[in-house]
Amino acid sequence: ILLIISIQDFTYRAIHISLPLLLLIVALAANYLDFKLNFAHMLYNVLFIAINVLGLFLYFSIKEKRLYNPIDTMLGLGDILFFLAIAPLFSLQTFIVFFISGLIFSLVIHLISNLFKRIETIPLAGYLSVFLGLNICLKEFFKIEIPTL
C-alpha cells in the first residue's frame, strides 16, 4: 500500500481515496494484533493532526487577512488522510517524532530532487510513505529500533 501511495503521489500529485482507507484498515489490524496501543492513543494522534491543520488554517487566514483554506493549495487532502490512516500505528510521543522527522525527511529529499528536476509541489504522502516503509523495513528485517516506531 505504501509503495502504491508513493508511486501515485509522485506521478499524479494525488492519491486515490481508497489507499488511505486501505492503509487505515491495515493500521487498525496491526494495532489490534500488537495490543500495545489503545483507542486513546489514536484519538490523541487525530487531535494532534486536527490542531496542526487548524494551526495552518489560522496562520494563513491571518497572513492573508481573510479566511483561507490551505487544503488543496498548501496541503493536500490526501496528505491529511495519510496522517489519519497511520494514526493507529503510534503512541502520541512517537507520532510526534514521526511527524517531525518525516517532514524533515520530505524536505531534504525534495530539496535534493529539485537539484535534478524542478518540482513545484511536494508529494508529501509519497515521501512519508517511503519514510514509513523504510522505518518498518529497518525494524522488521534488520531489527534496528528507530524511535519513530
Phi and psi in radians as a Rosetta constraint file:
Dihedral C 1 N 2 CA 2 C 2 CIRCULARHARMONIC -1.101 0.35
Dihedral N 2 CA 2 C 2 N 3 CIRCULARHARMONIC -0.678 0.35
Dihedral C 2 N 3 CA 3 C 3 CIRCULARHARMONIC -1.122 0.35
Dihedral N 3 CA 3 C 3 N 4 CIRCULARHARMONIC -0.753 0.35
Dihedral C 3 N 4 CA 4 C 4 CIRCULARHARMONIC -1.134 0.35
Dihedral N 4 CA 4 C 4 N 5 CIRCULARHARMONIC -0.723 0.35
Dihedral C 4 N 5 CA 5 C 5 CIRCULARHARMONIC -1.040 0.35
Dihedral N 5 CA 5 C 5 N 6 CIRCULARHARMONIC -0.791 0.35
Dihedral C 5 N 6 CA 6 C 6 CIRCULARHARMONIC -1.068 0.35
Dihedral N 6 CA 6 C 6 N 7 CIRCULARHARMONIC -0.861 0.35
Dihedral C 6 N 7 CA 7 C 7 CIRCULARHARMONIC -1.064 0.35
Dihedral N 7 CA 7 C 7 N 8 CIRCULARHARMONIC -0.811 0.35
Dihedral C 7 N 8 CA 8 C 8 CIRCULARHARMONIC -1.101 0.35
Dihedral N 8 CA 8 C 8 N 9 CIRCULARHARMONIC -0.763 0.35
Dihedral C 8 N 9 CA 9 C 9 CIRCULARHARMONIC -1.202 0.35
Dihedral N 9 CA 9 C 9 N 10 CIRCULARHARMONIC -0.667 0.35
Dihedral C 9 N 10 CA 10 C 10 CIRCULARHARMONIC -1.184 0.35
Dihedral N 10 CA 10 C 10 N 11 CIRCULARHARMONIC -0.641 0.35
Dihedral C 10 N 11 CA 11 C 11 CIRCULARHARMONIC -1.416 0.35
Dihedral N 11 CA 11 C 11 N 12 CIRCULARHARMONIC -0.847 0.35
Dihedral C 11 N 12 CA 12 C 12 CIRCULARHARMONIC -1.911 0.35
Dihedral N 12 CA 12 C 12 N 13 CIRCULARHARMONIC -0.111 0.35
Dihedral C 12 N 13 CA 13 C 13 CIRCULARHARMONIC 1.010 0.35
Dihedral N 13 CA 13 C 13 N 14 CIRCULARHARMONIC 0.562 0.35
Dihedral C 13 N 14 CA 14 C 14 CIRCULARHARMONIC -2.794 0.35
Dihedral N 14 CA 14 C 14 N 15 CIRCULARHARMONIC 2.695 0.35
Dihedral C 14 N 15 CA 15 C 15 CIRCULARHARMONIC -2.191 0.35
Dihedral N 15 CA 15 C 15 N 16 CIRCULARHARMONIC 2.606 0.35
Dihedral C 15 N 16 CA 16 C 16 CIRCULARHARMONIC -1.228 0.35
Dihedral N 16 CA 16 C 16 N 17 CIRCULARHARMONIC 2.502 0.35
Dihedral C 16 N 17 CA 17 C 17 CIRCULARHARMONIC -1.021 0.35
Dihedral N 17 CA 17 C 17 N 18 CIRCULARHARMONIC -0.494 0.35
Dihedral C 17 N 18 CA 18 C 18 CIRCULARHARMONIC -1.206 0.35
Dihedral N 18 CA 18 C 18 N 19 CIRCULARHARMONIC -0.456 0.35
Dihedral C 18 N 19 CA 19 C 19 CIRCULARHARMONIC -1.197 0.35
Dihedral N 19 CA 19 C 19 N 20 CIRCULARHARMONIC -0.846 0.35
Dihedral C 19 N 20 CA 20 C 20 CIRCULARHARMONIC -1.106 0.35
Dihedral N 20 CA 20 C 20 N 21 CIRCULARHARMONIC -0.575 0.35
Dihedral C 20 N 21 CA 21 C 21 CIRCULARHARMONIC -1.158 0.35
Dihedral N 21 CA 21 C 21 N 22 CIRCULARHARMONIC -0.760 0.35
Dihedral C 21 N 22 CA 22 C 22 CIRCULARHARMONIC -1.109 0.35
Dihedral N 22 CA 22 C 22 N 23 CIRCULARHARMONIC -0.732 0.35
Dihedral C 22 N 23 CA 23 C 23 CIRCULARHARMONIC -1.101 0.35
Dihedral N 23 CA 23 C 23 N 24 CIRCULARHARMONIC -0.688 0.35
Dihedral C 23 N 24 CA 24 C 24 CIRCULARHARMONIC -1.075 0.35
Dihedral N 24 CA 24 C 24 N 25 CIRCULARHARMONIC -0.752 0.35
Dihedral C 24 N 25 CA 25 C 25 CIRCULARHARMONIC -1.083 0.35
Dihedral N 25 CA 25 C 25 N 26 CIRCULARHARMONIC -0.773 0.35
Dihedral C 25 N 26 CA 26 C 26 CIRCULARHARMONIC -1.130 0.35
Dihedral N 26 CA 26 C 26 N 27 CIRCULARHARMONIC -0.733 0.35
Dihedral C 26 N 27 CA 27 C 27 CIRCULARHARMONIC -1.128 0.35
Dihedral N 27 CA 27 C 27 N 28 CIRCULARHARMONIC -0.717 0.35
Dihedral C 27 N 28 CA 28 C 28 CIRCULARHARMONIC -1.120 0.35
Dihedral N 28 CA 28 C 28 N 29 CIRCULARHARMONIC -0.715 0.35
Dihedral C 28 N 29 CA 29 C 29 CIRCULARHARMONIC -1.125 0.35
Dihedral N 29 CA 29 C 29 N 30 CIRCULARHARMONIC -0.757 0.35
Dihedral C 29 N 30 CA 30 C 30 CIRCULARHARMONIC -1.107 0.35
Dihedral N 30 CA 30 C 30 N 31 CIRCULARHARMONIC -0.700 0.35
Dihedral C 30 N 31 CA 31 C 31 CIRCULARHARMONIC -1.129 0.35
Dihedral N 31 CA 31 C 31 N 32 CIRCULARHARMONIC -0.759 0.35
Dihedral C 31 N 32 CA 32 C 32 CIRCULARHARMONIC -1.108 0.35
Dihedral N 32 CA 32 C 32 N 33 CIRCULARHARMONIC -0.698 0.35
Dihedral C 32 N 33 CA 33 C 33 CIRCULARHARMONIC -1.326 0.35
Dihedral N 33 CA 33 C 33 N 34 CIRCULARHARMONIC -0.438 0.35
Dihedral C 33 N 34 CA 34 C 34 CIRCULARHARMONIC -1.460 0.35
Dihedral N 34 CA 34 C 34 N 35 CIRCULARHARMONIC -0.627 0.35
Dihedral C 34 N 35 CA 35 C 35 CIRCULARHARMONIC 1.135 0.35
Dihedral N 35 CA 35 C 35 N 36 CIRCULARHARMONIC 0.118 0.35
Dihedral C 35 N 36 CA 36 C 36 CIRCULARHARMONIC -1.384 0.35
Dihedral N 36 CA 36 C 36 N 37 CIRCULARHARMONIC -0.565 0.35
Dihedral C 36 N 37 CA 37 C 37 CIRCULARHARMONIC -1.903 0.35
Dihedral N 37 CA 37 C 37 N 38 CIRCULARHARMONIC 2.659 0.35
Dihedral C 37 N 38 CA 38 C 38 CIRCULARHARMONIC -2.091 0.35
Dihedral N 38 CA 38 C 38 N 39 CIRCULARHARMONIC -3.098 0.35
Dihedral C 38 N 39 CA 39 C 39 CIRCULARHARMONIC -1.084 0.35
Dihedral N 39 CA 39 C 39 N 40 CIRCULARHARMONIC -0.571 0.35
Dihedral C 39 N 40 CA 40 C 40 CIRCULARHARMONIC -1.093 0.35
Dihedral N 40 CA 40 C 40 N 41 CIRCULARHARMONIC -0.667 0.35
Dihedral C 40 N 41 CA 41 C 41 CIRCULARHARMONIC -1.030 0.35
Dihedral N 41 CA 41 C 41 N 42 CIRCULARHARMONIC -0.759 0.35
Dihedral C 41 N 42 CA 42 C 42 CIRCULARHARMONIC -1.084 0.35
Dihedral N 42 CA 42 C 42 N 43 CIRCULARHARMONIC -0.772 0.35
Dihedral C 42 N 43 CA 43 C 43 CIRCULARHARMONIC -1.111 0.35
Dihedral N 43 CA 43 C 43 N 44 CIRCULARHARMONIC -0.706 0.35
Dihedral C 43 N 44 CA 44 C 44 CIRCULARHARMONIC -1.070 0.35
Dihedral N 44 CA 44 C 44 N 45 CIRCULARHARMONIC -0.724 0.35
Dihedral C 44 N 45 CA 45 C 45 CIRCULARHARMONIC -1.159 0.35
Dihedral N 45 CA 45 C 45 N 46 CIRCULARHARMONIC -0.713 0.35
Dihedral C 45 N 46 CA 46 C 46 CIRCULARHARMONIC -1.127 0.35
Dihedral N 46 CA 46 C 46 N 47 CIRCULARHARMONIC -0.696 0.35
Dihedral C 46 N 47 CA 47 C 47 CIRCULARHARMONIC -1.125 0.35
Dihedral N 47 CA 47 C 47 N 48 CIRCULARHARMONIC -0.694 0.35
Dihedral C 47 N 48 CA 48 C 48 CIRCULARHARMONIC -1.059 0.35
Dihedral N 48 CA 48 C 48 N 49 CIRCULARHARMONIC -0.755 0.35
Dihedral C 48 N 49 CA 49 C 49 CIRCULARHARMONIC -1.113 0.35
Dihedral N 49 CA 49 C 49 N 50 CIRCULARHARMONIC -0.786 0.35
Dihedral C 49 N 50 CA 50 C 50 CIRCULARHARMONIC -1.070 0.35
Dihedral N 50 CA 50 C 50 N 51 CIRCULARHARMONIC -0.718 0.35
Dihedral C 50 N 51 CA 51 C 51 CIRCULARHARMONIC -1.105 0.35
Dihedral N 51 CA 51 C 51 N 52 CIRCULARHARMONIC -0.719 0.35
Dihedral C 51 N 52 CA 52 C 52 CIRCULARHARMONIC -1.124 0.35
Dihedral N 52 CA 52 C 52 N 53 CIRCULARHARMONIC -0.770 0.35
Dihedral C 52 N 53 CA 53 C 53 CIRCULARHARMONIC -1.160 0.35
Dihedral N 53 CA 53 C 53 N 54 CIRCULARHARMONIC -0.728 0.35
Dihedral C 53 N 54 CA 54 C 54 CIRCULARHARMONIC -1.099 0.35
Dihedral N 54 CA 54 C 54 N 55 CIRCULARHARMONIC -0.692 0.35
Dihedral C 54 N 55 CA 55 C 55 CIRCULARHARMONIC -1.081 0.35
Dihedral N 55 CA 55 C 55 N 56 CIRCULARHARMONIC -0.726 0.35
Dihedral C 55 N 56 CA 56 C 56 CIRCULARHARMONIC -1.089 0.35
Dihedral N 56 CA 56 C 56 N 57 CIRCULARHARMONIC -0.773 0.35
Dihedral C 56 N 57 CA 57 C 57 CIRCULARHARMONIC -1.031 0.35
Dihedral N 57 CA 57 C 57 N 58 CIRCULARHARMONIC -0.842 0.35
Dihedral C 57 N 58 CA 58 C 58 CIRCULARHARMONIC -1.147 0.35
Dihedral N 58 CA 58 C 58 N 59 CIRCULARHARMONIC -0.765 0.35
Dihedral C 58 N 59 CA 59 C 59 CIRCULARHARMONIC -1.018 0.35
Dihedral N 59 CA 59 C 59 N 60 CIRCULARHARMONIC -0.894 0.35
Dihedral C 59 N 60 CA 60 C 60 CIRCULARHARMONIC -1.266 0.35
Dihedral N 60 CA 60 C 60 N 61 CIRCULARHARMONIC -0.505 0.35
Dihedral C 60 N 61 CA 61 C 61 CIRCULARHARMONIC -1.179 0.35
Dihedral N 61 CA 61 C 61 N 62 CIRCULARHARMONIC -0.723 0.35
Dihedral C 61 N 62 CA 62 C 62 CIRCULARHARMONIC -1.182 0.35
Dihedral N 62 CA 62 C 62 N 63 CIRCULARHARMONIC -0.754 0.35
Dihedral C 62 N 63 CA 63 C 63 CIRCULARHARMONIC -1.078 0.35
Dihedral N 63 CA 63 C 63 N 64 CIRCULARHARMONIC -0.751 0.35
Dihedral C 63 N 64 CA 64 C 64 CIRCULARHARMONIC -1.497 0.35
Dihedral N 64 CA 64 C 64 N 65 CIRCULARHARMONIC -0.153 0.35
Dihedral C 64 N 65 CA 65 C 65 CIRCULARHARMONIC 1.055 0.35
Dihedral N 65 CA 65 C 65 N 66 CIRCULARHARMONIC 0.560 0.35
Dihedral C 65 N 66 CA 66 C 66 CIRCULARHARMONIC -2.818 0.35
Dihedral N 66 CA 66 C 66 N 67 CIRCULARHARMONIC 2.886 0.35
Dihedral C 66 N 67 CA 67 C 67 CIRCULARHARMONIC -1.137 0.35
Dihedral N 67 CA 67 C 67 N 68 CIRCULARHARMONIC 2.207 0.35
Dihedral C 67 N 68 CA 68 C 68 CIRCULARHARMONIC -2.315 0.35
Dihedral N 68 CA 68 C 68 N 69 CIRCULARHARMONIC 2.178 0.35
Dihedral C 68 N 69 CA 69 C 69 CIRCULARHARMONIC -1.694 0.35
Dihedral N 69 CA 69 C 69 N 70 CIRCULARHARMONIC 1.913 0.35
Dihedral C 69 N 70 CA 70 C 70 CIRCULARHARMONIC -1.357 0.35
Dihedral N 70 CA 70 C 70 N 71 CIRCULARHARMONIC -0.138 0.35
Dihedral C 70 N 71 CA 71 C 71 CIRCULARHARMONIC -1.256 0.35
Dihedral N 71 CA 71 C 71 N 72 CIRCULARHARMONIC 2.271 0.35
Dihedral C 71 N 72 CA 72 C 72 CIRCULARHARMONIC 1.332 0.35
Dihedral N 72 CA 72 C 72 N 73 CIRCULARHARMONIC 0.008 0.35
Dihedral C 72 N 73 CA 73 C 73 CIRCULARHARMONIC -2.041 0.35
Dihedral N 73 CA 73 C 73 N 74 CIRCULARHARMONIC -0.792 0.35
Dihedral C 73 N 74 CA 74 C 74 CIRCULARHARMONIC -1.849 0.35
Dihedral N 74 CA 74 C 74 N 75 CIRCULARHARMONIC -0.584 0.35
Dihedral C 74 N 75 CA 75 C 75 CIRCULARHARMONIC -2.432 0.35
Dihedral N 75 CA 75 C 75 N 76 CIRCULARHARMONIC 2.261 0.35
Dihedral C 75 N 76 CA 76 C 76 CIRCULARHARMONIC -1.400 0.35
Dihedral N 76 CA 76 C 76 N 77 CIRCULARHARMONIC 2.648 0.35
Dihedral C 76 N 77 CA 77 C 77 CIRCULARHARMONIC -1.084 0.35
Dihedral N 77 CA 77 C 77 N 78 CIRCULARHARMONIC -0.618 0.35
Dihedral C 77 N 78 CA 78 C 78 CIRCULARHARMONIC -1.082 0.35
Dihedral N 78 CA 78 C 78 N 79 CIRCULARHARMONIC -0.605 0.35
Dihedral C 78 N 79 CA 79 C 79 CIRCULARHARMONIC -1.129 0.35
Dihedral N 79 CA 79 C 79 N 80 CIRCULARHARMONIC -0.769 0.35
Dihedral C 79 N 80 CA 80 C 80 CIRCULARHARMONIC -1.138 0.35
Dihedral N 80 CA 80 C 80 N 81 CIRCULARHARMONIC -0.769 0.35
Dihedral C 80 N 81 CA 81 C 81 CIRCULARHARMONIC -1.105 0.35
Dihedral N 81 CA 81 C 81 N 82 CIRCULARHARMONIC -0.616 0.35
Dihedral C 81 N 82 CA 82 C 82 CIRCULARHARMONIC -1.076 0.35
Dihedral N 82 CA 82 C 82 N 83 CIRCULARHARMONIC -0.841 0.35
Dihedral C 82 N 83 CA 83 C 83 CIRCULARHARMONIC -1.042 0.35
Dihedral N 83 CA 83 C 83 N 84 CIRCULARHARMONIC -0.736 0.35
Dihedral C 83 N 84 CA 84 C 84 CIRCULARHARMONIC -1.138 0.35
Dihedral N 84 CA 84 C 84 N 85 CIRCULARHARMONIC -0.631 0.35
Dihedral C 84 N 85 CA 85 C 85 CIRCULARHARMONIC -1.184 0.35
Dihedral N 85 CA 85 C 85 N 86 CIRCULARHARMONIC -0.581 0.35
Dihedral C 85 N 86 CA 86 C 86 CIRCULARHARMONIC -1.618 0.35
Dihedral N 86 CA 86 C 86 N 87 CIRCULARHARMONIC -0.042 0.35
Dihedral C 86 N 87 CA 87 C 87 CIRCULARHARMONIC -0.935 0.35
Dihedral N 87 CA 87 C 87 N 88 CIRCULARHARMONIC -0.657 0.35
Dihedral C 87 N 88 CA 88 C 88 CIRCULARHARMONIC -1.196 0.35
Dihedral N 88 CA 88 C 88 N 89 CIRCULARHARMONIC -0.173 0.35
Dihedral C 88 N 89 CA 89 C 89 CIRCULARHARMONIC -1.466 0.35
Dihedral N 89 CA 89 C 89 N 90 CIRCULARHARMONIC -0.212 0.35
Dihedral C 89 N 90 CA 90 C 90 CIRCULARHARMONIC -2.305 0.35
Dihedral N 90 CA 90 C 90 N 91 CIRCULARHARMONIC 2.651 0.35
Dihedral C 90 N 91 CA 91 C 91 CIRCULARHARMONIC -1.353 0.35
Dihedral N 91 CA 91 C 91 N 92 CIRCULARHARMONIC 2.935 0.35
Dihedral C 91 N 92 CA 92 C 92 CIRCULARHARMONIC -1.052 0.35
Dihedral N 92 CA 92 C 92 N 93 CIRCULARHARMONIC -0.775 0.35
Dihedral C 92 N 93 CA 93 C 93 CIRCULARHARMONIC -1.084 0.35
Dihedral N 93 CA 93 C 93 N 94 CIRCULARHARMONIC -0.797 0.35
Dihedral C 93 N 94 CA 94 C 94 CIRCULARHARMONIC -1.261 0.35
Dihedral N 94 CA 94 C 94 N 95 CIRCULARHARMONIC -0.498 0.35
Dihedral C 94 N 95 CA 95 C 95 CIRCULARHARMONIC -1.163 0.35
Dihedral N 95 CA 95 C 95 N 96 CIRCULARHARMONIC -0.720 0.35
Dihedral C 95 N 96 CA 96 C 96 CIRCULARHARMONIC -1.115 0.35
Dihedral N 96 CA 96 C 96 N 97 CIRCULARHARMONIC -0.730 0.35
Dihedral C 96 N 97 CA 97 C 97 CIRCULARHARMONIC -1.103 0.35
Dihedral N 97 CA 97 C 97 N 98 CIRCULARHARMONIC -0.785 0.35
Dihedral C 97 N 98 CA 98 C 98 CIRCULARHARMONIC -1.072 0.35
Dihedral N 98 CA 98 C 98 N 99 CIRCULARHARMONIC -0.777 0.35
Dihedral C 98 N 99 CA 99 C 99 CIRCULARHARMONIC -1.010 0.35
Dihedral N 99 CA 99 C 99 N 100 CIRCULARHARMONIC -0.904 0.35
Dihedral C 99 N 100 CA 100 C 100 CIRCULARHARMONIC -1.206 0.35
Dihedral N 100 CA 100 C 100 N 101 CIRCULARHARMONIC -0.847 0.35
Dihedral C 100 N 101 CA 101 C 101 CIRCULARHARMONIC -1.172 0.35
Dihedral N 101 CA 101 C 101 N 102 CIRCULARHARMONIC -0.585 0.35
Dihedral C 101 N 102 CA 102 C 102 CIRCULARHARMONIC -1.158 0.35
Dihedral N 102 CA 102 C 102 N 103 CIRCULARHARMONIC -0.675 0.35
Dihedral C 102 N 103 CA 103 C 103 CIRCULARHARMONIC -1.195 0.35
Dihedral N 103 CA 103 C 103 N 104 CIRCULARHARMONIC -0.687 0.35
Dihedral C 103 N 104 CA 104 C 104 CIRCULARHARMONIC -1.142 0.35
Dihedral N 104 CA 104 C 104 N 105 CIRCULARHARMONIC -0.774 0.35
Dihedral C 104 N 105 CA 105 C 105 CIRCULARHARMONIC -0.989 0.35
Dihedral N 105 CA 105 C 105 N 106 CIRCULARHARMONIC -0.807 0.35
Dihedral C 105 N 106 CA 106 C 106 CIRCULARHARMONIC -1.083 0.35
Dihedral N 106 CA 106 C 106 N 107 CIRCULARHARMONIC -0.745 0.35
Dihedral C 106 N 107 CA 107 C 107 CIRCULARHARMONIC -1.107 0.35
Dihedral N 107 CA 107 C 107 N 108 CIRCULARHARMONIC -0.803 0.35
Dihedral C 107 N 108 CA 108 C 108 CIRCULARHARMONIC -1.111 0.35
Dihedral N 108 CA 108 C 108 N 109 CIRCULARHARMONIC -0.818 0.35
Dihedral C 108 N 109 CA 109 C 109 CIRCULARHARMONIC -1.096 0.35
Dihedral N 109 CA 109 C 109 N 110 CIRCULARHARMONIC -0.703 0.35
Dihedral C 109 N 110 CA 110 C 110 CIRCULARHARMONIC -1.144 0.35
Dihedral N 110 CA 110 C 110 N 111 CIRCULARHARMONIC -0.733 0.35
Dihedral C 110 N 111 CA 111 C 111 CIRCULARHARMONIC -1.115 0.35
Dihedral N 111 CA 111 C 111 N 112 CIRCULARHARMONIC -0.706 0.35
Dihedral C 111 N 112 CA 112 C 112 CIRCULARHARMONIC -1.145 0.35
Dihedral N 112 CA 112 C 112 N 113 CIRCULARHARMONIC -0.765 0.35
Dihedral C 112 N 113 CA 113 C 113 CIRCULARHARMONIC -1.179 0.35
Dihedral N 113 CA 113 C 113 N 114 CIRCULARHARMONIC -0.493 0.35
Dihedral C 113 N 114 CA 114 C 114 CIRCULARHARMONIC -1.207 0.35
Dihedral N 114 CA 114 C 114 N 115 CIRCULARHARMONIC -0.342 0.35
Dihedral C 114 N 115 CA 115 C 115 CIRCULARHARMONIC -1.172 0.35
Dihedral N 115 CA 115 C 115 N 116 CIRCULARHARMONIC -0.495 0.35
Dihedral C 115 N 116 CA 116 C 116 CIRCULARHARMONIC -1.733 0.35
Dihedral N 116 CA 116 C 116 N 117 CIRCULARHARMONIC -0.654 0.35
Dihedral C 116 N 117 CA 117 C 117 CIRCULARHARMONIC -2.604 0.35
Dihedral N 117 CA 117 C 117 N 118 CIRCULARHARMONIC 2.193 0.35
Dihedral C 117 N 118 CA 118 C 118 CIRCULARHARMONIC -1.217 0.35
Dihedral N 118 CA 118 C 118 N 119 CIRCULARHARMONIC 2.159 0.35
Dihedral C 118 N 119 CA 119 C 119 CIRCULARHARMONIC -2.126 0.35
Dihedral N 119 CA 119 C 119 N 120 CIRCULARHARMONIC 2.140 0.35
Dihedral C 119 N 120 CA 120 C 120 CIRCULARHARMONIC -1.271 0.35
Dihedral N 120 CA 120 C 120 N 121 CIRCULARHARMONIC -0.752 0.35
Dihedral C 120 N 121 CA 121 C 121 CIRCULARHARMONIC -1.886 0.35
Dihedral N 121 CA 121 C 121 N 122 CIRCULARHARMONIC 2.691 0.35
Dihedral C 121 N 122 CA 122 C 122 CIRCULARHARMONIC -1.729 0.35
Dihedral N 122 CA 122 C 122 N 123 CIRCULARHARMONIC 2.111 0.35
Dihedral C 122 N 123 CA 123 C 123 CIRCULARHARMONIC -1.371 0.35
Dihedral N 123 CA 123 C 123 N 124 CIRCULARHARMONIC 1.299 0.35
Dihedral C 123 N 124 CA 124 C 124 CIRCULARHARMONIC -1.064 0.35
Dihedral N 124 CA 124 C 124 N 125 CIRCULARHARMONIC -0.808 0.35
Dihedral C 124 N 125 CA 125 C 125 CIRCULARHARMONIC -1.071 0.35
Dihedral N 125 CA 125 C 125 N 126 CIRCULARHARMONIC -0.625 0.35
Dihedral C 125 N 126 CA 126 C 126 CIRCULARHARMONIC -1.152 0.35
Dihedral N 126 CA 126 C 126 N 127 CIRCULARHARMONIC -0.844 0.35
Dihedral C 126 N 127 CA 127 C 127 CIRCULARHARMONIC -1.083 0.35
Dihedral N 127 CA 127 C 127 N 128 CIRCULARHARMONIC -0.767 0.35
Dihedral C 127 N 128 CA 128 C 128 CIRCULARHARMONIC -1.172 0.35
Dihedral N 128 CA 128 C 128 N 129 CIRCULARHARMONIC -0.548 0.35
Dihedral C 128 N 129 CA 129 C 129 CIRCULARHARMONIC -1.130 0.35
Dihedral N 129 CA 129 C 129 N 130 CIRCULARHARMONIC -0.751 0.35
Dihedral C 129 N 130 CA 130 C 130 CIRCULARHARMONIC -1.094 0.35
Dihedral N 130 CA 130 C 130 N 131 CIRCULARHARMONIC -0.781 0.35
Dihedral C 130 N 131 CA 131 C 131 CIRCULARHARMONIC -1.082 0.35
Dihedral N 131 CA 131 C 131 N 132 CIRCULARHARMONIC -0.794 0.35
Dihedral C 131 N 132 CA 132 C 132 CIRCULARHARMONIC -1.137 0.35
Dihedral N 132 CA 132 C 132 N 133 CIRCULARHARMONIC -0.746 0.35
Dihedral C 132 N 133 CA 133 C 133 CIRCULARHARMONIC -1.056 0.35
Dihedral N 133 CA 133 C 133 N 134 CIRCULARHARMONIC -0.746 0.35
Dihedral C 133 N 134 CA 134 C 134 CIRCULARHARMONIC -1.084 0.35
Dihedral N 134 CA 134 C 134 N 135 CIRCULARHARMONIC -0.743 0.35
Dihedral C 134 N 135 CA 135 C 135 CIRCULARHARMONIC -1.095 0.35
Dihedral N 135 CA 135 C 135 N 136 CIRCULARHARMONIC -0.748 0.35
Dihedral C 135 N 136 CA 136 C 136 CIRCULARHARMONIC -1.135 0.35
Dihedral N 136 CA 136 C 136 N 137 CIRCULARHARMONIC -0.778 0.35
Dihedral C 136 N 137 CA 137 C 137 CIRCULARHARMONIC -1.084 0.35
Dihedral N 137 CA 137 C 137 N 138 CIRCULARHARMONIC -0.783 0.35
Dihedral C 137 N 138 CA 138 C 138 CIRCULARHARMONIC -1.067 0.35
Dihedral N 138 CA 138 C 138 N 139 CIRCULARHARMONIC -0.691 0.35
Dihedral C 138 N 139 CA 139 C 139 CIRCULARHARMONIC -1.271 0.35
Dihedral N 139 CA 139 C 139 N 140 CIRCULARHARMONIC -0.822 0.35
Dihedral C 139 N 140 CA 140 C 140 CIRCULARHARMONIC -1.409 0.35
Dihedral N 140 CA 140 C 140 N 141 CIRCULARHARMONIC -0.716 0.35
Dihedral C 140 N 141 CA 141 C 141 CIRCULARHARMONIC -1.635 0.35
Dihedral N 141 CA 141 C 141 N 142 CIRCULARHARMONIC -0.577 0.35
Dihedral C 141 N 142 CA 142 C 142 CIRCULARHARMONIC -1.948 0.35
Dihedral N 142 CA 142 C 142 N 143 CIRCULARHARMONIC -0.004 0.35
Dihedral C 142 N 143 CA 143 C 143 CIRCULARHARMONIC 0.981 0.35
Dihedral N 143 CA 143 C 143 N 144 CIRCULARHARMONIC 0.559 0.35
Dihedral C 143 N 144 CA 144 C 144 CIRCULARHARMONIC -1.633 0.35
Dihedral N 144 CA 144 C 144 N 145 CIRCULARHARMONIC 2.056 0.35
Dihedral C 144 N 145 CA 145 C 145 CIRCULARHARMONIC -1.458 0.35
Dihedral N 145 CA 145 C 145 N 146 CIRCULARHARMONIC 2.010 0.35
Dihedral C 145 N 146 CA 146 C 146 CIRCULARHARMONIC -1.698 0.35
Dihedral N 146 CA 146 C 146 N 147 CIRCULARHARMONIC 2.416 0.35
Dihedral C 146 N 147 CA 147 C 147 CIRCULARHARMONIC -1.122 0.35
Dihedral N 147 CA 147 C 147 N 148 CIRCULARHARMONIC -0.160 0.35
Dihedral C 147 N 148 CA 148 C 148 CIRCULARHARMONIC -1.449 0.35
Dihedral N 148 CA 148 C 148 N 149 CIRCULARHARMONIC -0.241 0.35
